[in-house]
Amino acid sequence: MGAVHQCHDITNQLKVLLDGEGERDSKIESIENLLNQREPLLSSITPPYSLEEQSLGKEIVFWNKQIDQKLVELKIDIKRDMNGVSKTKTTVQRYTNPYESMQTDGMFYDKRN
């Protein structure tokens, strides 16, 4: 099997994986493995191409656009979750110690002798 066919199969697996549902951590790990497998194949694809390889290449390019869009959405979801965690952390910290963030500037203590 040629590099174009292998790249096509791995790209198809990536597309199916990103379109499917599942646990995000295991999905990210699988995506990393597939991308690491596909990287050397992309660099080993060289012309001349047969008609079949050209059609597979067009399909790979089309799928790559969809894969890139799904990866951007996944990245946005991860950022949103990270921001939510940091907001929750600061809210919990304010709840446990509400006077910690009070500013002391401008306070005046009157001391009588």
C-alpha positions in Angstrom: 0.0 0.0 0.0 1.4 3.4 -1.0 1.9 6.4 1.2 -1.1 8.1 -0.3 -3.4 5.2 0.6 -2.0 5.0 4.1 -2.4 8.8 4.6 -5.9 8.5 3.2 -6.8 5.8 5.7 -5.3 7.7 8.7 -7.0 10.9 7.7 -10.3 9.0 7.5 -9.7 7.6 11.0 -9.0 11.2 12.2 -12.2 12.5 10.7 -14.3 9.7 12.1 -12.7 10.1 15.5 -13.4 13.9 15.6 -17.0 13.4 14.4 -17.7 10.8 17.0 -18.6 11.2 20.7 -16.5 10.0 23.6 -14.3 10.9 26.4 -12.2 14.0 25.5 -9.0 12.9 27.1 -8.9 9.5 25.3 -10.0 11.2 22.1 -7.1 13.7 22.3 -4.6 10.9 22.9 -5.9 9.0 19.9 -5.7 12.2 17.8 -2.1 12.7 18.8 -1.2 9.1 17.8 -2.9 9.4 14.4 -1.2 12.7 13.7 2.2 11.3 14.6 1.6 8.4 12.3 0.4 10.6 9.4 3.3 13.2 9.6 6.0 11.0 8.1 3.6 9.8 5.4 2.8 13.3 4.3 6.5 14.1 3.8 7.1 10.9 1.8 4.3 11.6 -0.8 6.1 12.6 -4.0 4.9 13.0 -7.6 4.1 11.6 -10.2 0.6 10.8 -9.0 -1.8 8.3 -10.6 -5.4 9.3 -11.2 -6.5 7.3 -8.2 -3.8 9.0 -6.0 -5.0 12.4 -7.2 -8.6 11.7 -6.3 -7.5 10.4 -2.9 -5.3 13.5 -2.4 -8.3 15.8 -3.2 -10.4 13.9 -0.6 -7.5 14.2 1.9 -7.4 18.0 1.4 -11.1 18.3 1.8 -11.1 16.2 5.0 -8.1 18.2 6.4 -10.2 21.4 6.2 -12.9 19.6 8.3 -10.4 18.2 10.7 -8.8 21.6 11.2 -12.2 23.1 12.0 -13.0 20.4 14.5 -9.6 20.8 16.2 -10.1 24.5 16.6 -13.5 23.8 18.2 -11.9 21.3 20.5 -9.3 23.9 21.5 -12.0 26.5 22.2 -13.8 24.0 24.4 -10.6 23.2 26.3 -9.9 26.9 26.8 -13.5 27.5 28.0 -13.2 24.7 30.5 -9.8 26.1 31.8 -11.3 29.5 32.2 -14.2 28.0 34.1 -11.8 26.2 36.4 -9.9 29.4 37.2 -13.1 31.3 37.8 -14.3 28.6 40.2 -11.0 28.6 42.0 -11.1 32.4 42.6 -14.7 32.2 43.7 -14.0 29.4 46.2 -11.0 31.4 47.5 -13.2 34.5 48.0 -15.8 32.5 49.8 -13.3 30.9 52.2 -11.5 34.2 53.0 -13.8 37.2 52.0 -11.6 39.8 53.6 -8.4 38.8 51.8 -8.9 41.0 48.8 -9.9 44.1 50.6 -7.9 47.1 49.9 -6.3 48.8 52.9 -5.4 52.0 51.1 -7.4 55.0 52.5 -8.2 53.5 55.8 -7.8 55.7 58.9 -7.5 54.4 62.4 -8.2 56.9 65.2 -6.1 56.1 68.3 -7.1 57.8 71.4 -4.5 58.2 74.2 
